[in-house]
């Protein structure tokens, strides 16, 4: 029972960590292109990370958790399925809320895919490993 409780808390932590990866990637991208090594670059890094992380948390809990529950139900949690679903979750809300060029759609999808891959790595090597029975 204790392993299952630990696995549940690890799952919650994984849902909080996974959006940090695309947020960090987008923040570093913006900071490097803005003014690296300056105060403005640092402020841009922190601000973009914060906004991107909040966006990622929103996507994770409203779209990722239901997708995860479906994936567990159908035993479809694989690296490729997490990449694909992460791409869709990252890029799907963009056409709904705003109009933008396809490159923006693809960029958000790549950020979502990086979060999906981060979640799968946590799932495979940290969460699922804790839930396996000792023999």
GIWOTA-V418244 format. One record per backbone hydrogen bond with DSSP energy under -0.5 kcal/mol. CO is the residue of the C=O (numbers start at 1). NH is the residue of the N-H. Records with the same first field share a line. If there is no record, write none. Layout:
BEGIN
CO=NH  NH
END
This chain:
BEGIN
1=5
2=6
3=7
4=8
5=9
6=10
7=11
8=12
9=13
10=14
11=15
12=16
13=17
14=18
17=20  21
18=21  22
19=23
20=24
21=25
22=26
23=27
24=28
25=29
26=30
27=31
28=32
29=33
30=34
31=35
32=36
35=38  41
38=42
39=43
40=44
41=45
42=46
43=47
44=48
45=49
46=50
47=51
48=52
49=53
50=54
51=55
52=56
53=57
54=58
55=59
56=60
57=61
58=62
59=63  64
60=65
63=67
64=68
65=69
66=70
67=71
68=72
69=73
70=74
71=76
72=75
76=78
78=82
79=83
80=84
81=85
82=86
83=87
84=88
85=89
86=90
87=91
88=92
89=93
91=94  95
92=96
93=97
94=98
101=104  105
102=106
103=107
104=108
105=109
106=110
107=111
108=112
109=113
110=114
111=115
112=116
113=117
114=118
115=119
116=120
117=121
118=122
119=123
120=124
121=125
122=126  127
123=128
126=130
127=130  131
128=132
END
